Amino acid sequence: MNIKVAQRGENVMKQDELGQPVTRNEDANHELSIRVRDLDLWYGSFQALKSINMDLYQKNVTALIGPSGCGKSTFLRCLNRMNDLIPSVSLTGLIEMDGRDVNESKMDEVALRRRVGMVFQKPNPFPKSIYDNIVYAPRMHDLVSRKADQDELVEKALRDAGLWEEVKDKLQQPGTSLSGGQQQRLCIARAIAVQPDVILMDEPTSALDPISTATIEDLMDKLKQQFTIITVTHNMQQAARVADYTAFFHLGEVVEYNDTKTMFSNPYTKKAEDYITGRYG
Ligand SMILES: Nc1ncnc2c1ncn2[C@@H]1O[C@H](COP(=O)(O)OP(=O)(O)OP(=O)(O)O)[C@@H](O)[C@H]1O
């Protein structure tokens, strides 16, 4: 395995010249959430992910950046096995949470997706009331049964998602009656209602206006106190604002993975530098 441990402020030559990825692993300051080793993924005969090695840290925001088609969403979907739904996908390598490979045959997918929730690009509330959007999954997982507990859970999830004040008087209205930004916060409330460890976000603000985007970014900053957040974004400023760590993907590989400050102020690889400075996209 070819892992370069990047140290903050370390002065190294541009790694492209050495032909090696720059990968941050085993950061002593943070607890590990997910360990990814030698991950390769194919759609049929097309290899979309190549030898990915990453340690993702608890209670941090990690941004996945890179040009269109470089494998960011594919990687994100590996973390809660959403790619299982695509018949042509095959993969090798290790994705470990709490010492267990998420791809091992005994791993229960439903239980995994409870621990690793997901928020998509387009807000997708269920065609149900605001209240039922929140309690649907907790009921399915037998986390709550008494009405009073459900009420409490709905209020807490909506408060944590910064939506309670706006919807507390209309909980029985359809989730789809809310604005786009509110719907996305409802989806975040739905994701956190089952108390996951990790929340995956796939371009969560790309369909939203600037004010709703800022609200979600503030929310990510608050939520990382409780959850590990891994987000795909095309918006460099957003990655710089919200992420503690940033991974730069290119043609299915992680070319550089480092703390966000270093990535944006002193990227080690020429490819990452060119992307961040807008030389290609
Ligand atoms: N279901 C699929 N079947 C076949 N190929 C796929 C499938 N989904 C993605 N791919 C291919 O895998 C590669 C990675 O796609 P992916 O969507 O992960 O990239 P991305 O970096 O998230 O792109 P974008 O930023 O445009 O969303 C692309 O070449 C894409 O065409």
The ligand as an ORCA input file, in Angstrom:
! r2SCAN-3c Opt
* xyz 0 1
  N     -24.968      3.361    -12.705
  C     -23.845      3.545    -13.422
  N     -23.541      2.704    -14.431
  C     -22.422      2.861    -15.169
  N     -21.511      3.848    -14.951
  C     -21.763      4.703    -13.953
  C     -22.934      4.610    -13.140
  N     -22.915      5.616    -12.227
  C     -21.777      6.312    -12.463
  N     -21.094      5.762    -13.492
  C     -19.812      6.243    -14.041
  O     -18.840      6.196    -13.009
  C     -18.003      7.350    -13.047
  C     -18.104      8.067    -11.705
  O     -19.428      8.605    -11.582
  P     -19.877      9.393    -10.281
  O     -21.325      9.723    -10.446
  O     -19.460      8.660     -9.082
  O     -18.967     10.702    -10.416
  P     -19.080     12.081     -9.642
  O     -17.674     12.494     -9.370
  O     -19.994     11.971     -8.498
  O     -19.700     12.995    -10.787
  P     -20.632     14.322    -10.670
  O     -19.798     15.330     -9.964
  O     -20.898     14.684    -12.095
  O     -21.873     13.932     -9.912
  C     -18.481      8.184    -14.233
  O     -17.664      7.877    -15.348
  C     -19.898      7.705    -14.448
  O     -20.266      7.819    -15.809
*
